[in-house]
């Protein structure tokens, strides 16, 4: 129950101090995100990687600072619960007209639970549900840019006039971002975009309401910048994004045009690094992006924008909602059991729960802290679309009756230090949550020949993308990779992951004599980070069909020279390009080597302004 009166003057001061801590956090968060534009213009790729890594730590640092300040000023850990309830009511009042109220509520939760050392689920004074609506928030300051800009090509019905208007509109959309770099040939790029539009959108007639809406800030990640928006033609909406890259001359070019929900889902994948975006009103960006990707949860969109704590908060709310409206039981996840992680799932919920075991087989020389450091490495690193993002939680309460007995027995045996069975709840003191995928070894057992070839190619491509990002997966067994619903192969077992540059890739030395050749023991010295790629084969290629496909497409992965060459390039400072779209979508990639030399075919402007194959309003 909330107090009837706000009687304690400290409550308002505490609320102001907490909001001040959040405002400082978001000011720094937004500042480093806005600076991504300059880093992109200067091709400062190492600086971009460093900023992406450091920004992840901002939130916890500001929470720690706020907790320390409140304790010093108000001895907050000793305050009565009634005062904390007053603090919350004052805080709600302070959020009226705030531009990030949902983020500020999450910050309040983090500070409160840190001070009082209570687990999230037992606190009735925190924001279990949002108290302030984020609908229709906009920055009304005179000089502020709106969330998105709308462009209206000329309504002239003649094909030539419409084509010219579209060309000019697209050019204006790109140049309005005022990047401090010249394009190699923006006119050439615009023609490719118009041709791609025509190919994508069919031959519907132009409708009365024809406009192009584009978010006002570019999305920066790794070596790319992305322009994101939608084309509205009557009742039909088509999501789109343009990828901007640096050319070999240092000038810009449009590398690809992406269309439709599936392309955007790949761009905003949970297996990729977070974007840098300059947002005054993040909820407005999330609302716009959900209109492009209605199947993507808001929690994942917030995380993709770098607001992973807000994503965690929303995910947990969605999880509790699902528990209330389902009745199936948690079970041990299908597949081969892990040596260091106990994995379980809820069949009706598309995620898996991973708990670090208390003890491991003798061959696993590791520890809980080392495993946690590996997961943190992945969180902070460029995941290049090949490593699943994880949500990390402490003190998560589950209804005990929802666990089947086999799973309970495994938890009690392998994870007793993390298990607290109190009353009707089962509390896990530490747990990782990942999106569920089909384990690759299971997928291959049931695959058609065509699916098997695709999966083996994807598996090798996944490893090569990880190599490009300076990651050696360590344990490369098929069971440690999963297949997404888009058919992408993603790595998800991180306990043996290492930086590629820290590994020593070697050939197996030739035996010096017959005794060594016939010995069943290793006759040569092996350092702690020595890797012998030619020995991967016996562990990976027991299936004849898989072996034939692997050797046809990825035999280089068994050659130490492949790994040595990539390590040398990384140590020399090279940052690889890893694209969040298929090669055939690139205007100037390997699939279109002659694109710059060949004239672009003429484009029918009337055909471009047609409805998409996907009507986003009905998804």
FENLIN-V984409 format. One record per residue. N is the residue number from 1. RES is the residue in one small letter. D_CENTER is the distance of its C-alpha to the mean C-alpha in Angstrom with 1 decimal. Layout:
# FENLIN-V984409
N&RES&D_CENTER, N&RES&D_CENTER
This chain:
# FENLIN-V984409
1&x&38.6, 2&x&38.2, 3&x&41.2, 4&x&43.6, 5&x&44.1, 6&x&42.1, 7&x&44.6, 8&x&43.1, 9&x&42.7, 10&x&40.2, 11&x&37.6, 12&x&37.2, 13&x&37.0, 14&x&34.3, 15&x&32.3, 16&x&32.7, 17&x&31.7, 18&x&28.5, 19&x&27.6, 20&x&28.6, 21&x&26.1, 22&x&23.2, 23&x&24.5, 24&x&24.6, 25&x&21.0, 26&x&19.8, 27&x&22.3, 28&x&20.9, 29&x&17.2, 30&x&18.3, 31&x&20.6, 32&x&18.3, 33&x&15.9, 34&x&19.1, 35&x&20.2, 36&x&17.5, 37&x&19.9, 38&x&22.7, 39&x&20.7, 40&x&19.8, 41&x&23.5, 42&x&24.7, 43&x&22.5, 44&x&21.6, 45&x&18.7, 46&x&19.4, 47&x&19.5, 48&x&16.2, 49&x&14.6, 50&x&16.8, 51&x&15.9, 52&x&12.1, 53&x&13.1, 54&x&15.9, 55&x&14.3, 56&x&12.3, 57&x&15.9, 58&x&17.4, 59&x&17.2, 60&x&19.0, 61&x&21.5, 62&x&22.5, 63&x&22.8, 64&x&25.0, 65&x&27.0, 66&x&27.6, 67&x&28.7, 68&x&31.1, 69&x&32.5, 70&x&33.2, 71&x&34.8, 72&x&37.0, 73&x&38.1, 74&x&38.4, 75&x&38.3, 76&x&35.6, 77&x&35.4, 78&x&39.0, 79&x&38.7, 80&x&39.7, 81&x&37.3, 82&x&39.2, 83&x&38.4, 84&x&34.7, 85&x&35.1, 86&x&36.9, 87&x&34.1, 88&x&31.6, 89&x&34.1, 90&x&34.6, 91&x&30.8, 92&x&30.5, 93&x&33.3, 94&x&31.6, 95&x&28.5, 96&x&30.7, 97&x&29.8, 98&x&26.8, 99&x&23.9, 100&x&21.1, 101&x&22.9, 102&x&20.1, 103&x&18.4, 104&x&21.9, 105&x&22.6, 106&x&19.7, 107&x&21.0, 108&x&24.4, 109&x&23.3, 110&x&21.8, 111&x&25.1, 112&x&27.4, 113&x&26.1, 114&x&26.1, 115&x&29.7, 116&x&31.1, 117&x&29.4, 118&x&29.1, 119&x&26.4, 120&x&24.3, 121&x&26.0, 122&x&29.6, 123&x&29.4, 124&x&30.9, 125&x&30.9, 126&x&27.2, 127&x&25.1, 128&x&24.4, 129&x&24.4, 130&x&23.9, 131&x&27.2, 132&x&26.6, 133&x&25.6, 134&x&23.0, 135&x&24.7, 136&x&26.0, 137&x&25.2, 138&x&25.9, 139&x&26.9, 140&x&30.6, 141&x&31.6, 142&x&33.8, 143&x&31.8, 144&x&28.3, 145&x&26.4, 146&x&25.4, 147&x&22.0, 148&x&22.7, 149&x&25.7, 150&x&27.8, 151&x&29.8, 152&x&32.8, 153&x&34.2, 154&x&38.0, 155&x&39.4, 156&x&42.1, 157&x&42.5, 158&x&43.7, 159&x&41.4, 160&x&42.1, 161&x&41.5, 162&x&38.3, 163&x&37.0, 164&x&37.9, 165&x&36.4, 166&x&33.0, 167&x&33.1, 168&x&34.0, 169&x&31.4, 170&x&28.5, 171&x&29.9, 172&x&30.2, 173&x&26.6, 174&x&25.4, 175&x&28.0, 176&x&27.5, 177&x&24.5, 178&x&27.1, 179&x&25.4, 180&x&27.9, 181&x&28.1, 182&x&30.2, 183&x&29.0, 184&x&30.7, 185&x&32.0, 186&x&30.2, 187&x&32.9, 188&x&32.2, 189&x&28.4, 190&x&29.2, 191&x&31.5, 192&x&28.8, 193&x&26.5, 194&x&29.6, 195&x&30.3, 196&x&26.8, 197&x&27.2, 198&x&30.5, 199&x&29.3, 200&x&26.5, 201&x&28.4, 202&x&31.8, 203&x&35.2, 204&x&35.2, 205&x&37.3, 206&x&36.1, 207&x&36.0, 208&x&37.3, 209&x&34.0, 210&x&32.3, 211&x&29.7, 212&x&26.5, 213&x&24.1, 214&x&21.7, 215&x&19.4, 216&x&21.3, 217&x&18.7, 218&x&17.0, 219&x&13.2, 220&x&13.1, 221&x&10.9, 222&x&12.7, 223&x&16.0, 224&x&15.3, 225&x&15.9, 226&x&15.2, 227&x&17.7, 228&x&16.6, 229&x&19.3, 230&x&21.4, 231&x&25.0, 232&x&27.3, 233&x&30.5, 234&x&32.6, 235&x&30.7, 236&x&28.1, 237&x&24.7, 238&x&22.6, 239&x&19.1, 240&x&18.8, 241&x&17.0, 242&x&18.9, 243&x&17.5, 244&x&19.6, 245&x&20.3, 246&x&23.0, 247&x&25.9, 248&x&28.2, 249&x&30.5, 250&x&28.0, 251&x&28.2, 252&x&25.4, 253&x&25.1, 254&x&23.0, 255&x&21.5, 256&x&20.4, 257&x&20.5, 258&x&18.1, 259&x&19.5, 260&x&18.8, 261&x&16.2, 262&x&15.3, 263&x&14.7, 264&x&12.5, 265&x&10.5, 266&x&10.0, 267&x&9.2, 268&x&6.5, 269&x&5.3, 270&x&3.5, 271&x&4.9, 272&x&4.2, 273&x&5.0, 274&x&5.4, 275&x&8.3, 276&x&11.9, 277&x&13.9, 278&x&17.4, 279&x&17.7, 280&x&20.9, 281&x&20.1, 282&x&16.5, 283&x&17.6, 284&x&19.2, 285&x&16.1, 286&x&14.4, 287&x&17.6, 288&x&17.9, 289&x&14.4, 290&x&15.4, 291&x&18.6, 292&x&16.8, 293&x&14.5, 294&x&16.7, 295&x&15.4, 296&x&11.9, 297&x&12.4, 298&x&12.6, 299&x&10.8, 300&x&7.4, 301&x&8.5, 302&x&9.6, 303&x&6.5, 304&x&4.9, 305&x&8.4, 306&x&8.5, 307&x&10.5, 308&x&9.1, 309&x&12.8, 310&x&13.4, 311&x&10.6, 312&x&12.4, 313&x&15.7, 314&x&15.1, 315&x&13.9, 316&x&17.0, 317&x&19.2, 318&x&18.0, 319&x&18.8, 320&x&22.2, 321&x&22.9, 322&x&22.3, 323&x&24.6, 324&x&27.3, 325&x&27.3, 326&x&27.2, 327&x&29.7, 328&x&28.5, 329&x&28.2, 330&x&25.7, 331&x&26.5, 332&x&25.8, 333&x&23.0, 334&x&24.6, 335&x&24.7, 336&x&26.0, 337&x&25.8, 338&x&24.2, 339&x&26.4, 340&x&24.4, 341&x&22.1, 342&x&23.5, 343&x&21.2, 344&x&22.1, 345&x&20.9, 346&x&22.3, 347&x&23.2, 348&x&22.6, 349&x&19.1, 350&x&16.2, 351&x&14.8, 352&x&16.5, 353&x&17.7, 354&x&18.3, 355&x&21.1, 356&x&22.5, 357&x&26.1, 358&x&29.0, 359&x&30.6, 360&x&29.9, 361&x&32.1, 362&x&34.3, 363&x&32.4, 364&x&29.2, 365&x&29.8, 366&x&27.1, 367&x&26.7, 368&x&24.4, 369&x&23.7, 370&x&22.9, 371&x&20.5, 372&x&18.7, 373&x&18.6, 374&x&16.9, 375&x&14.0, 376&x&13.9, 377&x&14.1, 378&x&10.9, 379&x&9.2, 380&x&10.9, 381&x&10.8, 382&x&9.4, 383&x&7.8, 384&x&9.3, 385&x&8.1, 386&x&10.3, 387&x&9.1, 388&x&7.7, 389&x&5.9, 390&x&9.1, 391&x&10.8, 392&x&14.0, 393&x&17.1, 394&x&20.8, 395&x&23.8, 396&x&22.5, 397&x&25.5, 398&x&25.9, 399&x&29.1, 400&x&31.1, 401&x&32.8, 402&x&29.6, 403&x&29.5, 404&x&31.6, 405&x&34.1, 406&x&32.9, 407&x&29.5, 408&x&31.4, 409&x&33.6, 410&x&30.8, 411&x&29.2, 412&x&32.6, 413&x&33.4, 414&x&30.2, 415&x&28.6, 416&x&31.6, 417&x&30.5, 418&x&27.3, 419&x&29.2, 420&x&31.2, 421&x&33.2, 422&x&34.8, 423&x&36.5, 424&x&34.5, 425&x&31.1, 426&x&29.4, 427&x&27.2, 428&x&24.7, 429&x&24.6, 430&x&21.2, 431&x&18.7, 432&x&15.1, 433&x&13.5, 434&x&11.3, 435&x&11.1, 436&x&14.5, 437&x&15.2, 438&x&18.7, 439&x&19.7, 440&x&20.7, 441&x&24.2, 442&x&24.8, 443&x&23.5, 444&x&26.0, 445&x&28.8, 446&x&28.7, 447&x&27.7, 448&x&30.1, 449&x&31.1, 450&x&28.9, 451&x&25.8, 452&x&26.7, 453&x&26.9, 454&x&23.5, 455&x&21.9, 456&x&23.8, 457&x&22.9, 458&x&19.1, 459&x&19.6, 460&x&21.2, 461&x&18.8, 462&x&15.9, 463&x&18.2, 464&x&19.1, 465&x&15.6, 466&x&15.1, 467&x&18.6, 468&x&17.8, 469&x&15.1, 470&x&17.9, 471&x&16.9, 472&x&19.6, 473&x&18.4, 474&x&21.8, 475&x&22.5, 476&x&22.0, 477&x&23.6, 478&x&22.5, 479&x&21.9, 480&x&18.9, 481&x&16.9, 482&x&15.9, 483&x&16.1, 484&x&13.8, 485&x&15.7, 486&x&15.3, 487&x&17.0, 488&x&14.3, 489&x&15.0, 490&x&12.3, 491&x&13.5, 492&x&13.3, 493&x&16.5, 494&x&16.2, 495&x&19.6, 496&x&21.2, 497&x&18.5, 498&x&20.1, 499&x&19.8, 500&x&21.6, 501&x&23.8, 502&x&25.1, 503&x&26.3, 504&x&29.8, 505&x&29.9, 506&x&33.5, 507&x&35.8, 508&x&37.9, 509&x&41.3, 510&x&44.2, 511&x&46.6, 512&x&49.7, 513&x&52.1, 514&x&52.6, 515&x&52.1, 516&x&48.6, 517&x&47.9, 518&x&49.1, 519&x&47.5, 520&x&44.9, 521&x&43.5, 522&x&41.5, 523&x&44.1, 524&x&41.9, 525&x&40.2, 526&x&36.4, 527&x&34.5, 528&x&31.7, 529&x&29.1, 530&x&31.0, 531&x&29.4, 532&x&31.6, 533&x&29.6, 534&x&32.8, 535&x&32.8, 536&x&29.6, 537&x&31.6, 538&x&33.5, 539&x&30.5, 540&x&28.4, 541&x&31.0, 542&x&33.5, 543&x&33.2, 544&x&35.4, 545&x&33.4, 546&x&30.1, 547&x&32.0, 548&x&33.5, 549&x&30.2, 550&x&28.5, 551&x&31.5, 552&x&31.7, 553&x&28.1, 554&x&26.9, 555&x&30.1, 556&x&29.1, 557&x&26.6, 558&x&29.9, 559&x&31.4, 560&x&31.0, 561&x&31.5, 562&x&28.2, 563&x&26.4, 564&x&28.9, 565&x&28.5, 566&x&24.7, 567&x&25.3, 568&x&28.0, 569&x&25.9, 570&x&23.2, 571&x&26.0, 572&x&27.5, 573&x&24.6, 574&x&23.2, 575&x&19.5, 576&x&18.6, 577&x&17.2, 578&x&14.4, 579&x&14.1, 580&x&11.5, 581&x&14.7, 582&x&17.8, 583&x&20.7, 584&x&23.1, 585&x&21.3, 586&x&22.0, 587&x&25.2, 588&x&26.2, 589&x&24.5, 590&x&26.5, 591&x&27.0, 592&x&28.8, 593&x&30.6, 594&x&33.5, 595&x&31.7, 596&x&32.8, 597&x&36.3, 598&x&36.8, 599&x&37.6, 600&x&35.2, 601&x&36.8, 602&x&38.1, 603&x&36.0, 604&x&37.4, 605&x&36.2, 606&x&37.3, 607&x&35.3, 608&x&32.1, 609&x&32.3, 610&x&32.0, 611&x&29.8, 612&x&26.7, 613&x&26.8, 614&x&24.3, 615&x&25.6, 616&x&22.6, 617&x&25.0, 618&x&25.9, 619&x&22.5
